Amino acid sequence: METIKNSEDVGTVDVYTAKGLLTIGHRYLDVRTEEEFKKGHVENAVNVPYMFSTSDGRVENPDFLTQVAAACKKEDHLVVGCNSGGRSLRACVDLLNVGYKNVNNMDGGYSAWVDKGFAGDKPAEDLKTACKFRP
């Protein structure tokens, strides 16, 4: 019987490593909300929200794993990112627990990507979403 995975089982990569992995064929799974994704995203990213914003706050997407399965194979090498790294870490745990083997959480999320200048010439405030972890 497989052991249930937790956050300690997730590989985490910095944005420089993530960028390098994407150049050699890894796919970027963006788990931010559609609204966040529309502000800006990693080129060729697949967007499957891990959570939705509601009037009661954020709630988990009950169809997350089904939606990922429709877009990504379990054999795909995935770099998973959100805004700051929290949702993507949780998403990676869920993906590992259903049989995805090659998932890495991008430390710092899309905000770190923007901070390193990988998002182009738009001002950072136009691209990033403030959260409790990152201003």
C-alpha positions as CSV (number, residue, x, y, z in Angstrom):
1,M,0.0,0.0,0.0
2,E,1.3,3.4,-1.0
3,T,2.1,5.9,1.8
4,I,0.0,9.1,1.7
5,K,2.1,12.0,0.6
6,N,2.4,15.3,2.4
7,S,4.2,18.6,1.9
8,E,7.6,17.1,2.8
9,D,7.3,14.8,-0.2
10,V,7.0,17.7,-2.6
11,G,10.1,18.8,-4.6
12,T,10.4,22.6,-4.6
13,V,12.4,24.5,-7.2
14,D,13.3,28.2,-7.3
15,V,12.2,30.3,-10.3
16,Y,15.5,30.0,-12.1
17,T,15.4,26.2,-12.0
18,A,11.7,26.3,-13.0
19,K,12.5,28.5,-16.0
20,G,15.3,26.0,-17.0
21,L,12.9,23.0,-16.6
22,L,10.4,24.7,-18.8
23,T,13.0,25.1,-21.6
24,I,13.6,21.4,-21.6
25,G,10.0,20.3,-21.9
26,H,8.4,20.5,-18.5
27,R,4.8,21.9,-18.4
28,Y,3.7,24.8,-16.2
29,L,0.5,24.2,-14.3
30,D,-0.8,27.4,-12.9
31,V,-3.3,26.8,-10.1
32,R,-4.3,30.4,-9.5
33,T,-7.8,31.7,-10.1
34,E,-8.8,32.6,-13.6
35,E,-8.8,36.3,-12.6
36,E,-5.2,36.0,-11.4
37,F,-4.2,34.1,-14.5
38,K,-5.7,36.7,-16.8
39,K,-3.5,39.4,-15.2
40,G,-0.4,37.6,-16.4
41,H,1.1,34.1,-16.5
42,V,4.0,32.0,-17.5
43,E,4.1,31.5,-21.3
44,N,2.2,28.3,-22.4
45,A,0.9,27.7,-18.9
46,V,-2.1,25.5,-18.3
47,N,-4.5,27.1,-15.8
48,V,-6.5,24.8,-13.5
49,P,-7.6,26.7,-10.4
50,Y,-6.9,24.9,-7.1
51,M,-9.3,27.3,-5.3
52,F,-12.1,29.7,-6.3
53,S,-12.8,33.0,-4.8
54,T,-16.4,33.2,-3.4
55,S,-18.3,35.7,-1.2
56,D,-17.3,33.4,1.7
57,G,-13.6,33.4,0.8
58,R,-11.6,30.9,-1.1
59,V,-12.9,27.3,-1.5
60,E,-11.2,24.3,-3.0
61,N,-12.1,23.4,-6.6
62,P,-13.9,20.1,-6.2
63,D,-13.0,19.2,-9.8
64,F,-9.3,20.1,-9.6
65,L,-7.9,16.6,-10.1
66,T,-10.4,15.8,-12.9
67,Q,-9.5,19.0,-14.7
68,V,-5.8,18.4,-14.3
69,A,-6.2,14.9,-15.7
70,A,-8.0,16.3,-18.7
71,A,-5.0,18.6,-19.4
72,C,-2.0,16.7,-18.2
73,K,-0.9,13.1,-18.2
74,K,0.5,11.4,-15.0
75,E,3.8,11.0,-16.8
76,D,4.1,14.7,-17.6
77,H,6.8,16.6,-15.8
78,L,5.1,19.5,-14.1
79,V,6.2,22.7,-12.5
80,V,3.2,23.9,-10.4
81,G,2.8,27.5,-9.4
82,C,0.3,29.9,-7.8
83,N,0.8,33.4,-6.6
84,S,3.3,32.8,-3.7
85,G,3.7,29.0,-3.4
86,G,1.0,27.9,-0.8
87,R,-1.8,26.7,-3.1
88,S,0.7,25.1,-5.5
89,L,2.3,23.2,-2.6
90,R,-1.1,21.8,-1.6
91,A,-1.9,21.0,-5.3
92,C,1.4,19.1,-5.6
93,V,0.5,17.0,-2.6
94,D,-2.9,16.2,-4.1
95,L,-1.3,15.3,-7.5
96,L,1.3,13.1,-5.8
97,N,-1.5,11.2,-4.0
98,V,-3.3,10.4,-7.2
99,G,-0.2,9.1,-9.0
100,Y,1.6,12.0,-10.6
101,K,5.3,11.4,-10.1
102,N,7.0,14.3,-11.6
103,V,5.7,17.4,-9.9
104,N,7.7,20.3,-8.5
105,N,6.4,23.3,-6.6
106,M,7.8,26.7,-7.8
107,D,8.9,28.5,-4.7
108,G,7.6,32.0,-4.4
109,G,5.0,31.4,-7.2
110,Y,4.2,33.8,-10.0
111,S,5.1,36.8,-7.8
112,A,8.7,35.5,-7.6
113,W,8.7,34.9,-11.4
114,V,7.7,38.6,-11.9
115,D,10.2,39.8,-9.3
116,K,13.0,38.1,-11.2
117,G,12.0,39.9,-14.4
118,F,10.8,36.8,-16.3
119,A,7.3,38.3,-17.1
120,G,8.4,40.9,-19.6
121,D,8.2,44.7,-19.5
122,K,4.8,45.3,-17.7
123,P,5.1,46.9,-14.3
124,A,5.0,44.3,-11.5
125,E,2.0,45.8,-9.8
126,D,0.0,45.1,-13.0
127,L,0.9,41.4,-12.9
128,K,1.1,40.4,-9.3
129,T,-1.8,39.8,-6.9
130,A,-1.2,40.8,-3.3
131,C,-1.7,38.2,-0.7
132,K,-1.0,37.7,3.0
133,F,2.4,36.0,2.2
134,R,3.7,38.6,-0.3
135,P,2.9,42.3,-0.5
